[in-house]
């Protein structure tokens, strides 16, 4: 059986775009959808109230999940949809879910999203807003690192499912200098030819993909943030070239999560992009 798209919800309005994106993605890719809510164990079952009509926490959570499933079915009527109420610490339970998921989807960037990014066993998609589309553009940030290659693989999967163009964007943060003779200044190295050779290899492996590339003389974060204004999805690796050892989430992926105007997929080295 195919691994599901898993979406974590908390009952807030902010979770609705994440639920909608997950249902839409599951329908596009022919995958099941699993809607989960993590109930923290220290939350009381009954409120401190004298009212006997007060719903207990379990009943409220079950009702919330049922409503979420109904909303998802309206968007993806042919998609198998299941729900789960899980008890535990939110980050740990969602990390566990990611080990059996094709993609894990959560809402706006915050402590949960930042705590998960780079730590999940599958691609993580963080959804601030969602407008149902298709045939547009998926943007992948690319610097030639192993994480960037994984991100590009996932971006190709998404672009194919959306009948979209994949735009591969490389931003020059600062010039890389070559060694130079005495008396002469350093010479900037143009990385463009090597990057385009790498992308030509991707085109050969995926001849049906609509893949374009662009190199911008700008830091990757503002470049990707600008591209996100018209993109359906931005895909980045959790760490790129030059990341400090021990840091799971790099500065680029962290910055894009906070500044993007569309959903962002973060792919880590432990992410299984293709199930």
N, C-alpha and C positions, 0 to 999 in steps of 0.2 A: 504494500500500500504506500502511496506517496506520502511523504512527510507533510504536515499541515503548515499553513500560515497561522501563526499564533499572535493574537493581539491581546495586550493587557489593558484592562479598563478599570477605572476607579469610580465611575458614576458621575463624574464631572462633565460639564459641557466640552471641556478641552479634549476629552477622550473621544468625542464623536467623530472628528475628522480622521483619527487613527483607525477607528472601527470601519469607517466608510472606505478608507484606502485599502485596508486589509481585505475587506469583502470584494472590492473591485479587483484587486491583484489576484486573489484566489480564483475568481471567475475567469479572468484573462488567461491564467496559466493552468486551469483545470486541476486545481489543488483543493483539498478540504480546508475549512476554516475552523479554528479552535479559539473560542473567546474565553479568556480566563480573568478571574478577579482574585487577588491575593488578600485574604483577610488576616490581619496581624493578630497573633494569639493573645495579646494583652488587651484587646478591645473587648469590653464586656458584652455578654449576650443580651442583657436587658439594661435599658437606660435607667438611671436613678430617677424614676418617676412613679408617682402613685397611680397613674392611669393603667388600668388593666387592658385597655385597648391598644396599647403601644406595641408596635411590631418588634419582634426580637431581631437581632442583627442578622441571623441566618436567613430569616424570611425576607428581609430587605435585600440582602445580597442575591438571593435566588430570584427575586422579582426583577432586580436590576439586570441580571444575566439574561433572563427571559426576554426583557425588553430589548436588550442589545441584539439577541439572536433574531428577534422579529425585524429589527431595523436592517440587519445584515441580509436577511432573506429577501427583503424588498429590493435590495441592490443586486443580489446574486441568487436568484430563485433556483438555479440548477446546482448550486454548490452545496455539498454536504457540510453542515454546520453543527458543531457541538459546543457545549459550555462546560466550565469547570470552576468550582469554588475551592480554592486551595488555602490552607492555613500555614502561615510562616512569615518570615521576613521577606519583604517585597523583592529586594534585589536577589537574594539567594534563590527564591522560588522561580523567579523569571529566568535566572541563569540556568536553572535545572530544565525549565521548559525549552530553552534555546537548544539544548543538546538533542532534542528530538524533533525540532522544528526545521522547516525549510527557510523561513524568515520569521524574525520576531519584530513586532510592530508596537511602538509605544507613542505616547502623546508628546506634547511640546517639550523642548529642551529644559531640563530641570535636574534635580538630584538623581532621579531614577534613570533617566536617559544617559546622563553623564557617568553614572555609576556602572551602567551596562556596556557602554561603548568600548570596544576593544576586549571585552571579557566574555562575549557570548560565543556559543558553539555554532552559530549561524549568522548570516547577515542581519544587522539591526537597522530598522527603518524608523526614523523619528519624524512624526507628522505634526506640523504646526497648523497648516491649512490644507484642504484638499478640494480640488475642482476636477470633476471627472472629465477626462480628455482622451487622447489617443491620436497618433499620427503626428505628434509634435517632436519634441527633442528631449533626449536623455543626455545629461552632461556628466562626464567622468573626469575627475582630476587625475592627472597621470604624471609621475616623475620617474618611472622606470624601476621603482622599488618592488620587492616581492608583494607587498600589500597592494600596491597600485595595480599589479597584474591580476590579483584576485578581484580587485574592485572592477577592473575592466571586464573580466569574465562575467561578473554579475550584471554589470551595466549592459552588456550585449544581450543577456537573457531578458532583461527588462525591455530593452529597445525592441527586440523581436516580438515580445508579447504585446507591445503597444503599437506596433507598426510605425515606430518612431525612428528618427535619425539619431545615431549616437555621435555626439560631439566630444572628442577627446581634447581636453584643455590642459596645457602646461603653462604654468606661470613662473617666470624668472624672478626669484626673490632678490637676488643680488648676483652680479657677475662672478663667474668662477674664473680664477686667474691661472695662467700657465706660468711655469718658471721662466725667468727672463734674463737676458744677458746683463752684465754689470753696466750701469749707466743708462739703462732703458727701463721704462715703467712696465708693470705687468700688462699682459695682453688678455682681454676677455676671450673666453672660449664659447663658441656658438654650439649649444647642445642640440639644435634643431635637426641637423642631418641624422644623428644617431637615433633620436627619438622617432623620426619618420621612418627610419629603417625598421625599428621595432614594430611600429604600427603597420608597415607594409606586410610584415610577417603575420600579424593578426588578420589583416584583410585576406591573405592567402588561406588561412585556416577557416575563415568565415566569409566565403565569397558572396553570400546573399545579403550580408549586413550593409546597411547604409551608414558608413563610418566616415566622418570628417575630422580634421584635426586643426587646432589653432594654438599658436604660441603667443602669449601676451607678455609684454615687458612690464610686469606688475607682480606684486606679491600674490600667491595663489588665493588667499582668503578673499580679498575684495574682488578679484577676477571671478571666482566661483560664485560669490554673492551676487554680482551683476548678472551672471549667466542664469542664476536661479530665478530671476524675475520672470522669465519666459519659459523655463524648463518645466517638464513634468516631474523630473526626479534628478537630484544630484547625487553622485556616487563617489565616495572617497575611501581610501585606505585608512585604517586607524593610525598607522605610523608610516612616515615616508623616509626618504633619505635624510640622514643627519639627525634622526631622533636620538635622544639620550637613552642609553641602556637603562632598563627598568621602567621607562615611561611607556604605558600601554596606549594611551591616547595622545597623539601628537598635536602640535599647536595648530596645524592647518585644519585637521578634522574637528578639533575643539572650536576653532573660530568659525568654521562653516556651519556647525550645528547652531551657533548663536545668531548668525547673520543671514542664513538662507531664507528665501521667500517661498520655497516649495519643500516637499518631503526630501529628507536626506538619508541615504543608506550609508552606513559605516561598516566596512569590511575589515575584520582582523585576521591575523594569521591562523587563528583556530576556527575561523568561519568555514563551514562546508558549503561552498557556493552552489555546487551542483549535486543534487541528491539522486 
